[in-house]
C-alpha cells in the first residue's frame, strides 16, 4: 500500500502500501519461485511488500475459481526497504524469485534503466494491447528505453488529508471537510491550525504523525524533486525539496508531530490510541488506517482536500522475473489483477486508487462509510487528474529514504537541521555509490 503503498502503501499500500489493510503481514519477502503443487495444479508465487489488498478483496479466490488449474501463493514483507534489498540480492543471484514481483514506483526507473535484462518483456505475451487501459504516465514509467514493457501498474497515490473528527472537535476546531479544506488550502494554513490544535489538544495527541509524512506528501506535489528531466540528480539544490524540508523542520520545532516513524510498531499502535489528529494520506493509506484503527475507528475519520494542491505519493507495478517458473501464467494473472474491473473493485474495498483509466471512471461516485461517508472517488479522482507527472530517477527511493531518516533525527533526537541535512547528503552518497 503502498505505503503503501508504502504501497505502498499504497502501501504500500503498504507499508507500504499498502494497505490493510496496507499491512497483510510481516512474513519474509524471499518468496521462492512457484512450484507445481500436488494434484497437477500450477502454483503461481507472488511476492509483495506491505499488502496490495488482493487477498483481502477476494481477488485471488475469484481468480482461482475461474481458473481451476491455478493456485496462488503470496508472500509479503511489511517494509518496502527490506523487500527491495531482498529482491536485489535474489536478482543478483538469479534464484529465489517469485513468478511475480512487485516494484514500488520509486524503484521502477532502476528496473527500466538498469535491470531490464532480469525481467520479462511483457510485450512477448501481448501486453502492448493493454497500453490504452493505463494512464500514460503509468505506462511510460514501466517502459524501458528500448521499448520493453517490464511491469503493469497496480495503482497510483493521489493525495488527500485524513483526519480524526472526534479529536478536532475536542480541540474546538472545525470538522466539516469543506470548511477544513478552505482553512488549510495552503501548508501555512495547515500548520497554523496545527498550532491551534496543540494549544487545546485532547490527551497527549499531536497534530500529525510525523514530519516525515509531511515532507513526503509535500514533495509529491512537485514535478521535479530529486532528478531533473535530463536525468541529473538535483535534490541538493531542488526548491521543491528545500521547501518541504524547511516546512517539516518548522513543524518539528513547533512540536506538532507525534514523532512516530512511519511503518514502525509504535506508529501502527498509534492509530487505535488516537495519538494524532491528521495524516497526509494517499488513497492506498485508507485501507491501512482501517486495518490499524479497526472497527472502533469507523466514523471517527474523515477526508478533506490536501493543502497546497494535488500530488502523488506512491503506486506500484507487478513484474515477471526472467527466472520465473510460470511466466505465461504469471503474466495472465497480473494482466487480470490490473484490469479495470479488478482495479475498481480493489479501490472500493481497499482504497488503492486505480492506474487504469477505465477503472477511474467506474469509481467516480465511490464513498466510504468508514471515513464518515467521504466522497473518495471524487476526492482522489480530482487529485489524480490534477497531480503533476513526476520526473522519476534511478535512485528516487534512496534519496527520499535518506531525507526522511534525517527528518526523524530532527524530530526524535533533536539533531540540528543543518547537521541532519548533512547526514542525509552523506547517506545518499553511500546509498547510490
C-alpha positions, 0 to 999 in steps of 0.5 A: 500500500503502498505505503503503501503503498508504502504501497505502498502503501499504497502501501504500500499500500503498504507499508507500504502500501499498502494497505490493510489493510496496507499491512497483510503481514510481516512474513519474509519477502524471499518468496521462492519461485512457484512450484507445481503443487500436488494434484497437477495444479500450477502454483503461481508465487507472488511476492509483495511488500506491505499488502496490495489488498488482493487477498483481502478483496477476494481477488485471488479466490475469484481468480482461482475459481475461474481458473481451476488449474491455478493456485496462488501463493503470496508472500509479503514483507511489511517494509518496502526497504527490506523487500527491495534489498531482498529482491536485489540480492535474489536478482543478483543471484538469479534464484529465489524469485517469485513468478511475480514481483512487485516494484514500488514506483520509486524503484521502477526507473532502476528496473527500466534503466538498469535491470531490464535484462532480469525481467520479462518483456511483457510485450512477448505475451501481448501486453502492448494491447493493454497500453490504452487501459493505463494512464500514460504516465503509468505506462511510460514509467514501466517502459524501458528505453528500448521499448520493453514493457517490464511491469503493469501498474497496480495503482497510483497515490493521489493525495488527500488529508485524513483526519480524526473528527472526534479529536478536532472537535475536542480541540474546538476546531472545525470538522466539516471537510469543506470548511477544513479544506478552505482553512488549510488550502495552503501548508501555512494554513495547515500548520497554523491550525496545527498550532491551534490544535496543540494549544487545546489538544485532547490527551497527549495527541499531536497534530500529525504523525510525523514530519516525515509524512509531511515532507513526503506528501509535500514533495509529491506535489512537485514535478521535479524533486530529486532528478531533473528531466535530463536525468541529473540528480538535483535534490541538493539544490531542488526548491521543491525539496528545500521547501518541504524540508524547511516546512517539516523542520518548522513543524518539528520545532513547533512540536506538532508531530507525534514523532512516530516513524512511519511503518514502525510498531509504535506508529501502527499502535498509534492509530487505535490510541488516537495519538494524532489528529491528521495524516497526509494520506494517499488513497492506498493509506485508507485501507491501512488506517482501517486495518490499524484503527479497526472497527472502533475507528469507523466514523471517527475519520474523515477526508478533506482536500490536501493543502497546497494542491494535488500530488502523488505519493506512491503506486506500484507495478507487478513484474515477471522475473526472467527466472520465473517458473510460470511466466505465461501464467504469471503474466495472465494473472497480473494482466487480470489483477490490473484490469479495470474491473479488478482495479475498481473493485480493489479501490472500493474495498481497499482504497488503492486508487486505480492506474487504469483509466477505465477503472477511474471512471467506474469509481467516480461516485465511490464513498466510504462509510468508514471515513464518515461517508467521504466522497473518495472517488471524487476526492482522489479522482480530482487529485489524480487528474490534477497531480503533476507527472513526476520526473522519476530517477534511478535512485528516487527511493534512496534519496527520499529514504535518506531525507526522511531518516534525517527528518526523524533525527530532527524530530526524535533526537533533536539533531540540528537541521543543518547537521541532519541535512548533512547526514542525509547528503552523506547517506545518499552518497553511500546509498547510490555509490 
